[in-house]
């Protein structure tokens, strides 16, 4: 599978992603999977402006993203898959995309969120959904930037609840 990293980050493409992650992981394509963003020419144009030179961009609906990845369309590339929220991640999961590891890097809840790390605050629904993925063998980590230690989110959630 061509997916090098699956990152949940509500900001999608920004400085940390464009500069640090793409160079550290030698990413050749950034893929944003989201039904709404895939339909918005303005959102797609904004994302394209944030992509570093030499890196390709795909902005696809969940189903198309999963189907293309599973079919091996990107097997010769190094893909960073960006998802903006845990519910969006679950929408992609419904299409049976293998997700061995997920980096929950930057997710905030304005009200009622449980702080998990400095950059991650999750709702009760988010927590339940991540625990379901972990129970099926997906490793859930949090790592904002490449030099940060990988935090085991499943362990953190078990200790919080």
C-alpha positions as CSV (number, residue, x, y, z in Angstrom):
1,X,0.0,0.0,0.0
2,X,1.3,3.5,-0.9
3,X,0.0,5.2,2.2
4,X,3.0,6.2,4.3
5,X,1.0,8.1,6.9
6,X,-2.7,8.7,7.7
7,X,-3.0,12.0,9.6
8,X,-6.1,13.4,11.3
9,X,-5.6,17.1,11.2
10,X,-8.4,19.6,11.1
11,X,-6.1,22.2,9.4
12,X,-5.2,19.7,6.6
13,X,-2.3,21.2,4.7
14,X,-0.3,23.8,6.7
15,X,3.3,24.5,7.6
16,X,4.0,21.4,9.7
17,X,2.5,19.1,7.0
18,X,3.9,21.0,4.0
19,X,7.4,21.5,5.3
20,X,8.2,18.9,8.0
21,X,6.1,15.8,7.2
22,X,6.5,15.8,3.4
23,X,10.3,16.1,3.6
24,X,10.8,13.7,6.5
25,X,8.6,11.0,4.9
26,X,9.7,11.7,1.3
27,X,6.1,12.2,0.4
28,X,5.4,12.5,-3.4
29,X,1.6,12.9,-3.1
30,X,-0.7,14.5,-0.5
31,X,-4.2,13.2,-0.6
32,X,-7.1,14.9,1.2
33,X,-10.1,12.6,1.5
34,X,-13.4,14.5,2.2
35,X,-16.7,14.5,0.4
36,X,-17.4,18.3,0.9
37,X,-13.9,19.6,0.1
38,X,-13.8,17.5,-3.0
39,X,-16.9,19.4,-4.3
40,X,-15.5,22.8,-3.5
41,X,-13.3,24.4,-6.2
42,X,-12.3,27.2,-3.7
43,X,-11.2,24.7,-1.1
44,X,-9.3,22.6,-3.6
45,X,-7.5,25.8,-5.0
46,X,-6.6,26.8,-1.4
47,X,-5.1,23.4,-0.7
48,X,-3.2,23.3,-3.9
49,X,-1.5,26.6,-3.0
50,X,-0.2,25.1,0.2
51,X,1.4,22.0,-1.3
52,X,5.2,22.1,-1.6
53,X,6.8,22.2,-5.1
54,X,7.3,18.7,-6.5
55,X,4.5,17.1,-4.4
56,X,1.2,16.1,-6.2
57,X,-2.2,16.7,-4.6
58,X,-5.4,14.7,-4.8
59,X,-8.6,15.9,-3.2
60,X,-11.1,13.1,-3.4
61,X,-14.4,12.0,-1.9
62,X,-14.0,9.2,0.7
63,X,-15.2,6.4,-1.6
64,X,-13.0,7.4,-4.5
65,X,-10.0,7.8,-2.3
66,X,-10.5,4.3,-0.7
67,X,-11.2,2.7,-4.0
68,X,-8.1,4.2,-5.7
69,X,-5.8,3.2,-2.8
70,X,-7.2,-0.3,-2.6
71,X,-6.9,-0.7,-6.4
72,X,-3.2,0.2,-6.2
73,X,-3.4,3.4,-8.2
74,X,-0.7,5.1,-6.0
75,X,1.5,2.1,-5.3
76,X,4.5,3.7,-7.0
77,X,4.1,6.8,-4.9
78,X,4.6,7.8,-1.2
79,X,1.2,9.2,-0.1
80,X,0.3,11.3,3.0
81,X,-3.4,10.8,3.6
82,X,-5.0,13.8,5.4
83,X,-8.4,13.6,7.1
84,X,-9.9,16.6,9.0
85,X,-11.8,14.8,11.8
86,X,-12.5,11.5,13.5
87,X,-16.0,11.2,12.0
88,X,-14.4,11.9,8.5
89,X,-11.9,9.1,9.3
90,X,-14.8,6.8,10.1
91,X,-16.5,7.7,6.8
92,X,-13.3,6.6,5.0
93,X,-13.1,3.5,7.1
94,X,-16.6,2.4,5.9
95,X,-15.0,1.8,2.5
96,X,-12.7,-0.9,4.0
97,X,-9.5,1.0,3.6
98,X,-6.8,-0.7,5.6
99,X,-5.6,1.6,8.4
100,X,-2.7,-0.1,10.3
101,X,-1.8,3.2,12.0
102,X,-3.5,6.5,12.4
103,X,-1.8,9.7,13.6
104,X,-4.4,11.9,15.4
105,X,-2.3,15.0,15.3
106,X,-4.5,18.1,15.5
107,X,-8.1,17.9,16.5
108,X,-9.9,20.3,18.8
109,X,-13.4,20.4,20.2
110,X,-14.5,23.9,21.2
111,X,-16.9,22.7,23.9
112,X,-17.1,19.4,25.8
113,X,-13.9,17.9,24.4
114,X,-11.7,15.8,26.5
115,X,-8.0,17.0,26.3
116,X,-5.9,14.1,25.2
117,X,-2.6,15.9,24.2
118,X,-1.6,19.5,23.6
119,X,-3.1,19.5,20.2
120,X,-5.9,16.9,20.5
121,X,-9.2,17.2,22.3
122,X,-11.8,14.6,21.6
123,X,-15.6,14.3,22.0
124,X,-17.1,11.2,23.5
125,X,-18.1,10.1,20.0
126,X,-14.6,10.6,18.7
127,X,-13.2,8.5,21.6
128,X,-15.7,5.7,21.0
129,X,-14.9,5.6,17.3
130,X,-11.1,5.5,17.9
131,X,-11.5,2.8,20.5
132,X,-13.5,0.7,17.9
133,X,-10.6,1.1,15.4
134,X,-8.1,0.2,18.1
135,X,-10.1,-2.9,19.0
136,X,-9.8,-4.0,15.4
137,X,-6.0,-3.7,15.4
138,X,-5.4,-0.2,14.2
139,X,-2.6,1.6,16.1
140,X,-3.8,5.0,17.2
141,X,-0.9,7.5,17.8
142,X,-0.5,11.2,18.2
143,X,2.6,13.0,16.8
144,X,2.3,16.6,15.8
145,X,5.7,16.9,14.2
146,X,8.3,14.3,13.2
147,X,10.6,15.1,16.1
148,X,7.9,14.5,18.7
149,X,7.6,11.1,20.4
150,X,4.7,9.0,19.2
151,X,2.1,8.9,21.9
152,X,-0.2,5.9,22.1
153,X,-3.6,7.4,22.1
154,X,-5.4,4.2,22.9
155,X,-3.4,3.9,26.1
156,X,-4.1,7.6,27.0
157,X,-7.8,7.1,26.4
158,X,-7.9,4.0,28.6
159,X,-6.2,5.9,31.4
160,X,-8.6,8.9,31.1
161,X,-11.8,7.0,31.2
